Amino acid sequence: MMTGAWNGEHLLEALRAASRDLERHAASLNALNVFPVPDGDTGTNMALTLSSALRDITPHPSCGTVAEQVGYWATMRGRGNSGIILSQILRGVAAALAGHHLMSGREMAVALTHGSTRAYEAVLRPVEGTMLTVIRCAGEAAQRAIAAGEASLSAVLEAAVREARAAVARTPQLLATLRDAGVVDAGGQGLLVLLEALLRYARGEASDSHAPTVTPTAIVDDHAESAGYCTSFVIHHATAPPETLRRVFAALGESLVIAGDRALVKIHLHTPRPGDALNQALAYGILDQIEVVNMDLQRMAHHSGAALSDTQPDTPANPAPGIIALAPGAGYAAILRDLRADLVWETNTPPTIDEWRAAFERLPQQEIIVLPNDPQAAETAQATAPLFARRIAIVPATSPPQGIAALLALNFQADVDQNIRAMTAAAERVRVITFDGQRRNEMETPAEAVQDAYNVCHTLQQMGANAAEVVTLYYGQAVDQTHAERLAQEIRVAFPMLHVEVHAGGQPGSGVAIALE
């Protein structure tokens, strides 16, 4: 029995047990799904969110360290409304456990309460009778158990599970949609499955090995108003706080959930025009984990009897290709890694054929996409590719900013041919100039600063900046960030319609690469 305090290894084992139970219950949870849209994916989304969050966890003896990793990856990979709310519960748990090596009943109660608070904060218009209600009631019951002197982990979880079960049963009384369909809330039931799995682990009991019988959801009118597209994405290093993003995206759709902070923001909404949301998001930072699902088609499939649980939604129709990207500096390398390149090769020297051969052999995928980000590197990569039986496609990105744009266009649901076309087009839309900021640092004179700004703005004018949307400055090792920020501000003044970003490229020397899109 694991009734005593859990360390990081115990917490990870318990969450893995909960993940297995969610996967077994996914079909039955999908059958309950009528709110906010009857698209039959709540169980799948919750199961995939937790399983993908646990996929890359590094085991650690500290429960705080494990919880932090789980919260991060759940936010990165959260799917759908229910999955992203679950990710914020896990983020709240992580915040509560920060700095804690062990988790006793007291820490569990605080963690559940923090999870509830974080989940409510993430949702634009919290609705009672949903999983929000269930996690709030579970946290309150856990706190009451502590106040009554029940400090053991199993006693706190027993109280939380008991109240969660009662809260799930009450959901139809709180939400007319559930009452009319004759079901309880799917997300709330999913949370109950998770909490019950944690309790069984605390008691040392076997996992729930039997999948429940799936009862069809009450008939829903398939001729109802269009539900639109379930759209979600991550913004890395957002240029605006979540409060601003909440106001902006509230005007673009419904069921808005915004989670995380400026370093990592996950946004989910239901919208009739997903392109508008994505285009708007591009103005605030680097996008990742983009997912767009047609909820009308999903609903039709669900109510025509299609077994959504028999599919593997986390597995693209085409296996994801391996991505190799060259980076001439640490800043570029960090951005490319954030965009999920499998192998980021930080080098200032174009690789030889033998070096390319070694790089290709490191990846197991049968299809590899290469972002050489250098003209000479592109030539040697092209010469090496025919030596392999596997397909190796070279995107004509001849600079790091072009490679970054190409990687942003990658769609893991598309095949390699589609991705090559999209990534090539994205790279070709980026025009890059390198400005040599000789001696440009904190000691530059006002005259030097004015001349630099004039040269940059004049060049951008010649490149057609008035018809562009985004300018990004990547400054090198010998360029002070203050100087780069000054140049960026001058560009904003000269071209007020442009969105201007500044990033450390880390490339050698005093150059500033300026990318116009």
C-alpha distance (Angstrom), angle and dihedral (degrees) to the residues before:
residue distance angle dihedral
M1 . . .
M2 3.80 . .
T3 3.81 96.0 .
G4 3.80 92.3 129.5
A5 3.78 125.1 76.4
W6 3.81 115.9 -52.0
N7 3.76 123.8 -131.2
G8 3.80 123.5 -157.8
E9 3.80 93.9 -81.5
H10 3.81 91.8 52.3
L11 3.79 91.8 48.1
L12 3.79 91.5 50.8
E13 3.82 92.2 49.1
A14 3.81 90.8 48.9
L15 3.79 92.5 50.2
R16 3.78 91.0 48.4
A17 3.80 89.2 53.2
A18 3.81 88.8 50.5
S19 3.80 90.1 48.9
R20 3.80 91.4 54.4
D21 3.79 91.2 49.8
L22 3.81 92.6 49.4
E23 3.80 89.6 51.9
R24 3.83 90.8 51.7
H25 3.81 91.4 48.8
A26 3.81 96.7 42.1
A27 3.81 95.6 101.3
S28 3.81 93.8 49.0
L29 3.81 91.1 47.5
N30 3.80 90.5 49.3
A31 3.82 88.8 54.1
L32 3.81 89.8 57.7
N33 3.79 94.0 50.1
V34 3.82 110.9 117.7
F35 3.82 101.6 127.1
P36 2.99 134.0 104.9
V37 3.83 86.9 -6.3
P38 3.84 125.2 -1.9
D39 3.80 93.8 -128.3
G40 3.79 98.8 128.1
D41 3.81 99.9 -126.3
T42 3.81 107.9 106.5
G43 3.79 95.3 102.4
T44 3.78 92.9 44.0
N45 3.81 92.2 48.8
M46 3.80 94.6 48.5
A47 3.80 92.8 45.9
L48 3.79 93.5 48.0
T49 3.79 93.1 45.2
L50 3.79 92.6 55.9
S51 3.80 96.7 39.2
S52 3.80 93.1 49.0
A53 3.82 90.9 45.5
L54 3.82 89.3 56.6
R55 3.80 95.2 44.1
D56 3.81 98.5 87.4
I57 3.80 101.1 28.8
T58 3.79 116.5 137.5
P59 3.84 107.4 -141.9
H60 3.80 112.6 -117.5
P61 3.82 133.8 173.6
S62 3.81 91.7 -127.3
C63 3.79 115.9 84.3
G64 3.82 88.8 -155.4
T65 3.79 91.7 57.9
V66 3.80 93.1 47.4
A67 3.81 92.1 47.0
E68 3.80 90.9 50.6
Q69 3.81 91.3 54.3
V70 3.81 92.4 46.6
G71 3.80 92.0 49.4
Y72 3.80 92.4 49.9
W73 3.81 96.5 48.5
A74 3.81 92.7 42.1
T75 3.79 89.2 55.8
M76 3.79 91.6 46.4
R77 3.80 94.2 48.0
G78 3.80 103.9 27.9
R79 3.81 112.8 139.1
G80 3.77 127.6 -150.0
N81 3.77 128.7 -22.9
S82 3.80 95.8 -56.8
G83 3.79 94.7 43.4
I84 3.79 94.2 51.0
I85 3.80 92.0 47.7
L86 3.82 87.8 50.2
S87 3.81 88.8 50.7
Q88 3.80 89.9 55.9
I89 3.77 92.1 49.9
L90 3.80 86.4 54.8
R91 3.82 90.6 46.9
G92 3.80 89.1 53.1
V93 3.80 90.7 49.3
A94 3.80 88.7 51.3
A95 3.81 92.0 51.3
A96 3.80 90.8 51.6
L97 3.81 92.9 48.9
A98 3.81 96.1 45.8
G99 3.80 108.3 132.8
H100 3.82 93.9 9.5
H101 3.79 117.7 123.4
L102 3.83 92.7 -173.6
M103 3.81 133.9 32.2
S104 3.79 119.2 -146.3
G105 3.78 127.3 173.9
R106 3.79 91.0 -80.7
E107 3.80 92.8 54.9
M108 3.81 90.3 45.6
A109 3.80 91.0 55.0
V110 3.80 92.1 49.5
A111 3.82 90.4 45.7
L112 3.81 93.3 53.5
T113 3.80 90.6 48.4
H114 3.80 91.9 49.8
G115 3.79 89.5 47.5
S116 3.79 90.3 54.7
T117 3.80 92.8 48.4
R118 3.80 92.8 49.7
A119 3.81 92.2 48.2
Y120 3.82 93.6 51.3
E121 3.81 90.6 48.1
A122 3.80 91.6 53.0
V123 3.80 95.5 56.3
L124 3.80 118.3 79.0
R125 3.81 94.4 -148.9
P126 3.82 110.5 16.9
V127 3.81 112.7 -148.6
E128 3.80 121.8 -155.2
G129 3.77 117.2 -134.9
T130 3.80 91.2 52.4
M131 3.78 136.5 93.2
L132 3.81 87.1 -74.4
T133 3.80 89.1 66.8
V134 3.78 92.1 47.0
I135 3.81 96.3 51.9
R136 3.82 91.1 44.5
C137 3.80 92.2 52.2
A138 3.80 91.7 45.2
G139 3.81 91.3 52.2
E140 3.80 92.6 47.3
A141 3.81 91.2 50.4
A142 3.80 90.9 49.4
Q143 3.81 90.2 52.5
R144 3.82 91.0 49.2
A145 3.81 89.4 52.5
I146 3.81 90.3 54.4
A147 3.82 91.1 47.7
A148 3.81 89.0 52.2
G149 3.80 91.3 54.2
E150 3.83 97.3 -102.2
A151 3.79 96.5 133.5
S152 3.79 101.3 155.9
L153 3.79 118.4 108.6
S154 3.80 93.7 -123.6
A155 3.82 92.6 48.9
V156 3.81 91.9 51.1
L157 3.81 91.8 47.6
E158 3.81 91.0 47.3
A159 3.80 89.7 54.8
A160 3.80 91.9 46.2
V161 3.81 93.3 48.8
R162 3.80 93.2 46.3
E163 3.80 92.3 52.9
A164 3.82 93.1 41.0
R165 3.81 89.5 54.8
A166 3.80 90.5 51.2
A167 3.81 91.4 46.0
V168 3.81 91.6 52.4
A169 3.81 89.8 51.4
R170 3.82 89.6 52.5
T171 3.81 95.9 50.6
P172 3.85 94.9 93.6
Q173 3.80 88.9 56.1
L174 3.80 90.2 56.3
L175 3.80 100.7 41.7
A176 3.79 121.8 47.3
T177 3.81 92.9 -157.6
L178 3.80 89.9 62.8
R179 3.79 93.3 43.5
D180 3.81 92.2 51.6
A181 3.81 92.0 49.0
G182 3.80 93.1 45.0
V183 3.82 95.1 -125.5
V184 3.78 140.2 110.9
D185 3.79 121.4 -119.0
A186 3.80 111.8 -72.9
G187 3.81 95.4 -147.9
G188 3.77 92.0 48.0
Q189 3.78 90.8 50.0
G190 3.81 88.5 49.9
L191 3.80 90.9 54.4
L192 3.80 88.9 50.2
V193 3.82 89.6 53.7
L194 3.80 89.4 51.9
L195 3.82 95.0 47.8
E196 3.80 92.0 46.3
A197 3.81 89.2 53.5
L198 3.81 90.7 52.6
L199 3.80 90.3 49.7
R200 3.81 92.3 50.2
Y201 3.79 89.7 51.1
A202 3.82 90.6 49.9
R203 3.80 89.7 52.0
G204 3.79 92.9 46.1
E205 3.81 91.3 -118.0
A206 3.79 126.0 148.5
S207 3.79 118.8 -93.5
D208 3.80 119.7 -98.9
S209 3.81 98.3 -92.3
H210 3.80 99.3 177.4
A211 3.78 122.6 84.6
P212 3.82 110.4 -136.8
T213 3.77 122.4 -116.5
V214 3.79 111.2 -92.6
T215 3.79 113.3 -123.8
P216 3.82 113.0 -162.9
T217 3.76 116.6 -114.2
A218 3.77 117.9 -111.6
I219 3.81 112.9 -86.7
V220 3.77 112.7 -81.6
D221 3.79 123.4 -161.2
D222 3.81 106.3 -101.5
H223 3.80 88.7 -165.5
A224 3.78 92.0 64.3
E225 3.78 121.2 124.4
S226 3.78 114.2 -66.1
A227 3.79 113.2 -84.0
G228 3.80 93.0 -155.5
Y229 3.78 124.9 -155.0
C230 3.78 129.1 -28.3
T231 3.81 100.2 -135.8
S232 3.78 127.0 -174.6
F233 3.78 136.6 163.6
V234 3.78 143.9 154.6
I235 3.81 124.3 -116.4
H236 3.79 114.9 -154.5
H237 3.81 118.1 -150.7
A238 3.79 94.1 -3.7
T239 3.79 115.6 -150.1
A240 3.81 91.2 -142.9
P241 3.83 132.1 48.7
P242 3.82 120.9 -105.3
E243 3.81 90.2 -104.4
T244 3.81 90.7 62.2
L245 3.79 92.2 44.9
R246 3.79 89.5 50.9
R247 3.81 91.1 57.3
V248 3.80 93.3 45.4
F249 3.81 98.2 48.3
A250 3.82 95.4 38.9
A251 3.80 86.3 73.8
L252 3.81 92.5 54.3
G253 3.80 103.0 56.6
E254 3.79 151.5 -31.0
S255 3.83 136.8 -81.9
L256 3.79 90.2 39.8
V257 3.80 116.4 -173.4
I258 3.80 119.7 177.5
A259 3.77 116.2 -175.9
G260 3.77 136.2 176.8
D261 3.78 131.8 20.0
R262 3.79 138.1 -79.2
A263 3.79 92.5 -72.4
L264 3.81 91.2 56.4
V265 3.82 123.6 7.7
K266 3.81 122.9 178.5
I267 3.81 114.8 -160.7
H268 3.80 126.8 -168.5
L269 3.79 127.5 177.9
H270 3.79 142.5 150.5
T271 3.78 109.7 -122.7
P272 3.81 139.1 162.6
R273 3.84 90.1 -138.2
P274 3.81 112.2 42.3
G275 3.80 91.4 172.8
D276 3.80 90.2 63.9
A277 3.79 90.8 53.9
L278 3.80 93.4 47.6
N279 3.79 93.3 46.1
Q280 3.78 89.7 50.0
A281 3.81 90.8 48.5
L282 3.80 91.5 54.1
A283 3.78 88.2 66.4
Y284 3.80 90.2 63.9
G285 3.79 104.5 48.4
I286 3.79 147.8 -63.4
L287 3.81 114.7 -24.6
D288 3.79 125.4 -140.2
Q289 3.82 139.4 162.8
I290 3.81 92.5 32.2
E291 3.80 113.4 -176.0
V292 3.81 128.0 172.9
V293 3.82 121.1 -179.4
N294 3.82 125.9 -177.6
M295 3.80 101.2 -129.5
D296 3.81 93.9 -166.9
L297 3.80 92.2 59.3
Q298 3.79 89.7 42.5
R299 3.80 91.3 51.7
M300 3.81 92.3 47.6
A301 3.79 91.1 51.2
H302 3.79 91.7 47.4
H303 3.80 95.3 50.7
S304 3.79 94.9 41.6
G305 3.79 88.3 63.7
A306 3.80 99.2 -100.6
A307 3.79 110.7 157.4
L308 3.78 101.0 -124.2
S309 3.77 89.4 175.9
D310 3.80 89.8 61.6
T311 3.79 90.8 65.5
Q312 3.77 126.2 77.3
P313 3.81 103.7 -127.2
D314 3.78 92.6 178.3
T315 3.81 91.1 58.1
P316 3.80 114.1 75.2
A317 3.79 118.7 -131.4
N318 3.79 85.5 -111.4
P319 3.81 121.0 38.7
A320 3.79 111.2 -105.0
P321 3.81 113.3 -100.0
G322 3.77 122.6 -125.4
I323 3.81 113.9 -104.7
I324 3.81 124.1 -147.1
A325 3.80 118.3 -175.2
L326 3.79 131.3 178.6
A327 3.81 119.1 -138.8
P328 3.82 125.0 -171.1
G329 3.80 92.8 -159.6
A330 3.81 144.7 23.8
G331 3.80 93.8 -105.0
Y332 3.77 93.3 54.3
A333 3.80 89.5 45.1
A334 3.82 92.4 54.1
I335 3.82 92.0 51.2
L336 3.81 92.8 48.7
R337 3.80 90.9 49.0
D338 3.81 90.4 50.1
L339 3.80 87.2 54.5
R340 3.82 89.4 56.6
A341 3.78 102.6 -106.2
D342 3.82 105.8 168.4
L343 3.79 95.7 -144.0
V344 3.80 121.0 23.2
W345 3.77 110.6 -170.2
E346 3.79 110.3 -157.7
T347 3.80 105.9 -158.7
N348 3.77 139.5 134.0
T349 3.80 94.1 -157.1
P350 3.83 122.3 73.3
P351 3.83 107.3 -111.4
T352 3.78 121.9 -111.7
I353 3.79 122.9 -125.0
D354 3.80 90.3 -99.6
E355 3.80 90.8 51.8
W356 3.81 91.4 49.2
R357 3.80 88.9 49.1
A358 3.82 90.5 54.4
A359 3.81 91.1 47.9
F360 3.80 93.3 51.0
E361 3.80 90.5 49.5
R362 3.82 90.9 56.2
L363 3.81 93.6 66.4
P364 3.82 120.2 74.1
Q365 3.82 97.2 -157.2
Q366 3.78 119.8 111.2
E367 3.80 90.4 -139.2
I368 3.79 122.3 47.9
I369 3.80 129.8 -174.2
V370 3.80 116.5 -156.9
L371 3.80 126.3 -155.5
P372 3.82 102.3 -168.3
N373 3.81 94.3 177.9
D374 3.82 90.0 -164.1
P375 3.85 130.2 73.2
Q376 3.80 95.9 -130.4
A377 3.79 92.5 43.4
A378 3.80 88.5 52.8
E379 3.81 90.9 55.0
T380 3.80 94.9 50.9
A381 3.82 91.5 44.3
Q382 3.81 89.7 53.4
A383 3.79 89.6 50.4
T384 3.81 92.4 50.3
A385 3.80 99.8 45.2
P386 3.87 96.7 74.6
L387 3.82 89.5 58.7
F388 3.81 90.0 72.7
A389 3.79 130.4 71.7
R390 3.79 89.1 -145.2
R391 3.78 119.3 85.0
I392 3.81 111.6 -99.3
A393 3.79 115.4 -177.5
I394 3.80 121.6 -167.5
V395 3.80 116.4 -149.6
P396 3.85 108.9 -148.6
A397 3.79 93.9 -120.4
T398 3.80 107.1 144.5
S399 3.81 98.2 176.2
P400 3.83 133.8 39.7
P401 3.84 94.2 -112.2
Q402 3.82 88.7 55.6
G403 3.79 89.7 49.6
I404 3.80 91.2 51.2
A405 3.81 91.1 50.6
A406 3.80 90.3 48.6
L407 3.79 92.4 50.7
L408 3.80 90.6 50.8
A409 3.82 87.4 58.1
L410 3.82 93.4 54.2
N411 3.81 113.2 118.6
F412 3.79 114.4 -164.9
Q413 3.80 90.1 -160.3
A414 3.82 92.7 59.4
D415 3.80 129.3 77.7
V416 3.79 123.5 -107.5
D417 3.80 94.7 -99.1
Q418 3.79 91.9 54.1
N419 3.80 91.0 46.1
I420 3.78 93.8 48.9
R421 3.79 90.7 53.1
A422 3.80 93.1 46.8
M423 3.80 94.7 43.7
T424 3.80 92.9 46.7
A425 3.79 91.3 50.5
A426 3.81 90.7 48.6
A427 3.81 92.2 49.9
E428 3.79 92.4 48.1
R429 3.79 91.6 53.4
V430 3.80 90.4 62.8
R431 3.81 118.5 85.7
V432 3.79 115.6 -166.5
I433 3.78 132.3 -162.9
T434 3.80 126.4 178.5
F435 3.75 117.3 -139.8
D436 3.81 116.6 -160.6
G437 3.79 107.2 -137.7
Q438 3.81 97.1 -166.5
R439 3.82 111.8 -164.0
R440 3.79 89.6 -11.1
N441 3.78 107.2 156.8
E442 3.77 139.9 110.0
M443 3.84 89.1 -55.2
E444 3.80 97.3 58.7
T445 3.77 116.6 128.1
P446 3.82 122.7 -119.7
A447 3.81 89.3 -112.2
E448 3.80 91.4 54.7
A449 3.80 91.3 49.3
V450 3.83 92.3 50.1
Q451 3.79 92.1 48.3
D452 3.79 92.2 49.1
A453 3.80 92.1 50.9
Y454 3.80 92.0 46.7
N455 3.81 92.5 51.1
V456 3.79 93.2 48.1
C457 3.81 96.0 45.8
H458 3.80 92.3 45.1
T459 3.81 90.7 52.6
L460 3.80 92.3 46.8
Q461 3.80 89.5 50.5
Q462 3.80 89.8 54.7
M463 3.81 90.1 48.7
G464 3.81 91.7 56.4
A465 3.79 100.4 -102.3
N466 3.81 91.4 162.4
A467 3.80 89.4 67.9
A468 3.84 95.1 43.4
E469 3.80 130.8 88.6
V470 3.80 109.5 -153.0
V471 3.80 136.8 31.7
T472 3.80 119.6 -171.2
L473 3.80 125.2 -169.2
Y474 3.82 118.2 -155.0
Y475 3.79 109.6 -171.2
G476 3.80 125.8 -156.3
Q477 3.79 133.2 -127.2
A478 3.80 94.9 -90.4
V479 3.81 95.0 48.4
D480 3.76 119.6 90.7
Q481 3.80 114.8 -129.0
T482 3.80 89.5 -130.0
H483 3.79 90.2 61.2
A484 3.79 91.8 49.0
E485 3.81 90.9 49.7
R486 3.83 89.9 50.9
L487 3.78 90.9 53.1
A488 3.79 90.3 48.1
Q489 3.80 91.7 52.2
E490 3.81 91.4 50.6
I491 3.81 89.1 51.7
R492 3.81 90.2 51.1
V493 3.80 90.2 52.7
A494 3.82 93.2 47.1
F495 3.82 94.6 43.6
P496 3.83 108.2 27.3
M497 3.82 92.9 173.9
L498 3.81 92.4 60.4
H499 3.79 123.6 93.1
V500 3.82 105.4 -135.4
E501 3.81 124.4 -160.1
V502 3.80 132.4 -178.4
H503 3.82 125.2 -153.5
A504 3.77 135.3 169.0
G505 3.79 106.4 -112.3
G506 3.77 93.7 -179.7
Q507 3.79 92.7 -149.0
P508 3.82 115.8 155.0
G509 3.78 118.9 -92.1
S510 3.77 135.2 15.3
G511 3.78 99.4 -55.6
V512 3.78 127.7 129.0
A513 3.80 113.7 -156.7
I514 3.79 110.2 -149.9
A515 3.80 117.1 -162.4
L516 3.81 121.5 -163.2
E517 3.80 120.9 -162.9
